[in-house]
Amino acid sequence: MLKCLVEDPDDSSLQWSNPAQQTLYFGEKRALRDNRIQLERSTPNELTISISNVVLSDEGEYTCSIFTMPVRTAKALVTVLGIPQKPQISGYEMPIREEEMARLTCRSSGSKPAAKLRWKKGIKDLKDEGTDVMEDSNGKTFTVTSRVEFHVTKEDNDMEVTCTVDHESLQNTERSVTQKLQVYYKPTAKIEPNPQYPREGEKLRLQCEGQGNPVPQEFLWEKEGSDTPLQMNSESVLVFPFLNKSDSGTYVCTATSSMGSVIAKYNLDVNGTYLTHEAKGSDDAPDADTAIINAEGGQASSDDKKEYFI
């Protein structure tokens, strides 16, 4: 909106002209065919016009003139802000390995004056390594480039890195771009038994739970002291259909991914199956992990008992 007010107009007409000295309005009369420029108010002491859909070429010095003797003029400087384009992130090669250096570049063009860029990793601010400002080919707006570098950890996997452009033309709005990180890291593994406390004669499943990125896809099962692998394929489960005491020992699972291998161990101690029996058949006999029977096959006396583990 451009408003020109005068005192003592002396019945002289008011005129608005653009930076190229083209007359826009002379009183109520449109002088330039540009539908973006509209008359808002025209009186002997006021001439107000508006310009819609402002472009960078509208910037400059506008002149209001009243043709008295001598001619009087007043000038208004119009500054047009260049709205920055949505930023773009480049330089990221997916995936990146744990402990490697991530180098990201953020760029936004079309701002006037030059915009500012800021970085975040998750909710934490990232300090940039430097910012470059270059004038665009139109000679009016600028391209801003910012760079960040940081060592990645496995905790950075699926983390979002955000570049946001700040500029006075955006007011309460925000323009940003996000890059999700994919981090490869070494595997970990642990062995979980089912049931937790296996006994002789039961079925046992040993689950080798491998974690990592990528997730381990190859599993090797071995028993310490044995030269022959028990199982080597993509199955992470080792099954004992019917446990025997001879199955006791230390079992080793080697989980492998493209990032390496990791070993998990499980000590299996097979407990025997116990019978509890009191020769006298007493109803109040306590539970026991022994079977009490007569060695000669007859009924045992209270003083003639032997214990056998089954």
C-alpha positions in Angstrom: 0.0 0.0 0.0 1.4 3.4 -1.0 -0.3 6.4 0.5 0.4 10.0 -0.5 -1.0 12.9 1.6 -0.6 16.6 0.9 -1.7 19.8 2.5 -3.0 22.7 0.5 -3.4 20.8 -2.7 -4.4 23.9 -4.6 -6.7 21.8 -6.9 -3.6 20.2 -8.4 -3.6 16.5 -9.2 -1.5 13.9 -7.4 0.5 11.3 -9.3 2.3 8.0 -8.4 5.2 6.8 -10.5 7.4 3.7 -10.2 11.2 3.4 -10.0 11.4 3.4 -13.8 9.6 6.8 -13.7 6.5 5.3 -15.3 3.3 7.0 -14.2 1.0 4.5 -12.4 -1.9 6.8 -11.5 -2.6 10.4 -12.3 -5.4 11.2 -9.9 -8.1 8.6 -10.6 -6.8 7.7 -14.0 -4.8 4.5 -14.5 -1.7 5.3 -16.6 0.0 1.9 -16.6 -1.7 -1.3 -17.7 -0.9 -3.5 -14.8 -3.8 -5.1 -13.0 -1.7 -5.8 -10.0 -1.8 -2.0 -9.2 -5.1 -0.8 -8.0 -6.5 2.6 -6.9 -7.6 2.5 -3.2 -8.4 6.2 -2.6 -8.3 9.5 -4.6 -9.1 12.9 -3.1 -7.7 16.3 -3.6 -5.2 15.7 -0.8 -4.7 11.9 -0.9 -3.7 9.3 -3.5 -3.4 5.8 -2.3 -2.6 2.7 -4.4 -1.9 -0.9 -3.7 0.3 -3.5 -5.5 -0.6 -7.2 -5.2 1.5 -10.2 -6.1 4.7 -8.3 -5.5 7.8 -9.5 -7.4 11.4 -8.6 -6.9 11.3 -6.2 -9.9 8.8 -4.0 -8.0 11.5 -3.0 -5.5 12.8 0.5 -5.7 11.9 4.1 -5.1 8.3 5.3 -5.8 7.5 9.0 -6.3 4.4 10.9 -5.4 4.2 14.3 -7.2 1.8 17.2 -6.9 1.9 19.5 -9.8 1.9 22.9 -8.1 4.3 25.7 -8.9 7.0 24.5 -8.2 6.3 20.7 -8.4 6.5 19.0 -5.0 7.5 15.4 -4.6 7.9 12.8 -1.9 9.6 9.4 -2.2 8.9 6.0 -0.7 11.4 3.1 -0.8 9.9 -0.3 -1.3 11.9 -3.3 -0.3 10.8 -6.7 -1.6 11.8 -9.8 0.4 12.9 -12.9 -1.5 11.2 -15.9 0.0 13.7 -18.8 0.4 12.9 -22.1 -1.3 12.5 -25.2 0.7 15.9 -26.4 1.7 17.5 -29.6 0.3 19.9 -32.0 2.0 22.6 -33.7 0.0 25.8 -35.7 0.6 24.2 -38.5 2.6 25.0 -42.0 1.4 22.8 -44.7 2.9 23.6 -46.7 4.9 26.5 -45.4 7.0 28.6 -47.6 9.3 28.9 -47.1 13.0 31.8 -44.7 14.0 32.1 -43.4 10.4 31.8 -39.6 9.7 28.5 -38.3 8.4 28.8 -35.3 6.2 25.6 -33.5 5.2 25.0 -30.3 3.1 21.9 -28.2 3.2 21.1 -25.6 0.6 18.3 -23.0 0.0 18.0 -20.5 -2.8 16.0 -17.4 -3.6 16.2 -15.6 -0.3 16.6 -11.8 0.1 18.3 -10.9 2.3 20.3 -14.1 2.7 18.5 -16.7 4.9 20.0 -18.5 7.8 20.1 -22.3 8.1 20.1 -24.3 11.3 20.5 -28.1 12.1 19.1 -30.6 14.5 19.7 -34.2 15.2 16.7 -35.5 16.9 15.9 -32.8 19.4 19.5 -31.6 19.8 21.1 -28.7 17.9 24.0 -29.5 15.6 26.7 -26.9 15.1 27.5 -26.4 11.4 31.0 -26.5 10.0 30.5 -23.3 8.0 28.0 -21.4 5.8 28.5 -20.0 2.3 26.3 -17.2 0.8 26.3 -16.7 -3.0 24.4 -14.3 -5.1 21.9 -15.8 -7.5 22.1 -15.2 -11.3 19.3 -12.6 -11.0 21.6 -10.4 -9.0 18.9 -9.9 -6.3 18.5 -13.1 -4.3 21.0 -15.4 -2.5 21.7 -19.1 -2.2 22.8 -20.2 1.3 24.7 -23.5 1.9 25.5 -25.0 5.3 27.5 -28.2 6.2 27.6 -30.5 9.3 29.9 -33.3 10.2 29.5 -35.9 13.1 30.5 -39.4 14.0 27.5 -41.8 14.0 26.8 -44.4 16.7 24.3 -47.2 16.7 21.9 -44.9 18.7 21.7 -42.7 15.6 20.0 -45.5 13.6 16.6 -44.1 12.4 17.5 -40.7 13.9 16.2 -37.7 11.9 18.5 -34.9 10.9 16.6 -31.7 10.1 17.7 -28.6 8.3 15.5 -25.5 8.8 15.6 -22.2 6.9 14.9 -19.0 9.0 13.9 -15.8 7.2 11.9 -12.7 8.0 9.6 -13.4 5.0 8.4 -16.6 6.5 7.0 -15.0 9.7 5.3 -17.7 11.7 5.8 -20.5 9.1 8.7 -22.8 8.9 10.5 -24.5 6.0 12.6 -27.5 6.7 13.8 -30.9 5.3 14.5 -34.1 7.2 16.9 -36.9 6.5 16.5 -40.2 8.4 19.8 -41.9 9.1 20.4 -45.6 8.6 23.3 -46.8 10.6 24.9 -50.3 10.3 26.4 -51.6 13.5 27.9 -54.8 14.9 25.5 -57.6 16.1 24.8 -58.7 19.6 23.4 -62.0 20.7 22.0 -63.9 23.7 20.6 -67.3 24.2 17.1 -67.8 25.8 16.0 -71.3 27.0 12.4 -72.6 26.9 11.7 -73.8 29.5 13.8 -71.7 31.8 14.9 -74.7 34.0 15.0 -77.8 31.8 14.8 -81.3 33.2 15.7 -84.7 31.8 13.1 -86.1 29.4 11.6 -82.6 28.5 11.8 -80.8 25.2 14.1 -77.8 25.2 14.4 -75.0 22.7 17.4 -72.7 22.8 16.7 -69.4 21.0 19.7 -67.4 19.8 18.4 -63.9 19.8 20.5 -61.8 17.5 20.2 -58.0 17.3 22.0 -55.4 15.1 21.6 -53.6 11.8 21.4 -55.5 9.6 19.9 -58.3 11.8 22.0 -61.5 11.9 20.8 -64.0 9.3 23.3 -66.8 9.8 23.7 -68.9 13.0 26.2 -71.6 13.9 25.5 -73.9 16.9 28.4 -75.8 18.5 29.0 -77.6 21.8 32.2 -76.9 23.5 34.5 -80.0 23.4 32.9 -81.2 20.1 34.7 -80.9 16.8 31.5 -81.1 14.7 29.0 -78.2 14.5 25.5 -79.1 15.7 23.7 -76.8 13.3 24.6 -74.2 10.7 21.9 -72.4 8.8 19.5 -69.5 9.1 17.7 -71.1 12.0 18.3 -69.4 15.3 16.7 -72.2 17.3 18.4 -75.4 18.6 15.9 -78.0 19.6 16.4 -81.0 22.0 13.3 -83.2 21.5 14.1 -85.4 24.6 16.7 -84.1 27.0 19.3 -86.5 28.4 21.9 -85.9 31.0 24.5 -86.4 28.3 23.2 -83.2 26.7 24.7 -81.2 29.6 27.5 -78.9 28.6 28.2 -75.4 27.2 26.5 -74.5 23.9 27.8 -71.7 21.7 25.8 -69.7 19.1 27.7 -67.6 16.6 25.5 -65.0 15.0 26.7 -63.4 11.8 25.7 -60.4 9.8 27.5 -58.3 7.2 28.9 -56.2 10.1 30.6 -59.2 11.7 30.0 -62.1 14.1 29.3 -62.4 17.8 29.3 -65.3 20.2 26.7 -66.2 22.9 27.1 -69.1 25.3 24.7 -71.1 27.4 25.5 -73.6 30.1 23.1 -76.5 30.1 22.8 -78.6 33.2 20.2 -81.3 32.8 18.6 -82.2 36.1 17.4 -85.8 36.6 13.8 -86.9 36.9 13.2 -87.7 40.6 10.6 -90.0 42.2 9.5 -89.4 45.7 8.3 -92.5 47.6 8.1 -93.4 51.3 8.3 -97.1 52.0 5.7 -96.9 54.7 3.3 -95.0 52.5 2.8 -92.3 55.1 0.4 -89.6 54.0 2.4 -86.9 55.7 5.7 -87.9 54.1 7.6 -84.7 53.0 8.6 -84.1 49.3 12.1 -85.2 48.6 14.4 -85.5 45.7 15.1 -89.2 46.5 13.4 -92.5 45.8 13.5 -94.7 48.9 13.1 -98.4 48.1 14.1 -101.8 49.7 17.3 -103.0 48.1 16.1 -106.7 48.4 12.7 -106.0 46.9 10.8 -106.5 50.2 9.2 -103.9 52.3 11.7 -101.7 54.0 11.8 -101.2 57.7 12.4 -97.8 59.2 16.0 -98.8 59.9 16.7 -100.6 56.6 16.5 -98.0 53.8 18.7 -97.2 50.9 18.5 -94.3 48.5 18.7 -94.5 44.7 18.7 -91.6 42.2 16.8 -92.4 39.0 
